[in-house]
């Protein structure tokens, strides 16, 4: 009697562990997927914020032609070696084309045209 | 006599089911939360792109207006003549109006409108000053309270 009770307990234990392993494998996959989606959203939001900043800099005329800007995880401008975000831009006929890469992976792009008001003495007029 | 700790048969299954249910609940909640974040990020990105696009269109109009004002200035005999001719610009810009030296025009898309008002000046430093540059929604705001689970 005692022998059959122990083996039943062992069987239950084994089946329980098996189910737990399967369920936890599925749940871990879901957790990882959620984390990947969350990170992607964070990177896109950061990219949007950074490009908006660069566009504002362009409006003030403080950007030099065709450059790359590097930002770290805290969105502070940094050296290329420490960067996670890279914003490359080209300026052509008043249009600035911006591309954002996160760790060498393209994530976001936008372009904007800005007209710099001219005065009578300028060559453009 | 020492009491022995015994676990009844079935107890392990119950604990197991409880833990698995907890895991599934937390996993589902985190996935739903992540999906909602993703959706709101997409809405935010789309809105930003639309606003930037509208601003670009407005800037193209400003470039056109600046060039036209210069042409008008070049062919004007006097300040009065200049301001009389400025009204012609409204023919080239759809939905624009000119009143009391204020030239007003809108650029818009399905959801957002950008209103620009320019004070046209007789050329000194420049041909115009931007008086208003306002972005406003066209449609009435509707709250999104949906929370689809998966």
Interface residues (C-beta under 8 A of the other chain):
Chain A: X5 X8 X9 X12 X13 X15 X16 X19 X20 X23 X24 X26 X27 X30 X31 X33 X34 X35 X37 X38 X40 X41 X44 X45 X48 X52 X55 X94 X95 X108 X110 X111 X112 X113 X114 X115 X117 X118 X119 X120 X125
Chain B: X7 X9 X10 X12 X13 X16 X19 X20 X23 X24 X26 X27 X28 X30 X31 X33 X34 X35 X37 X38 X41 X44 X45 X48 X49 X52 X55 X56 X59 X60 X62 X63 X66 X67 X70 X123 X125 X126 X128
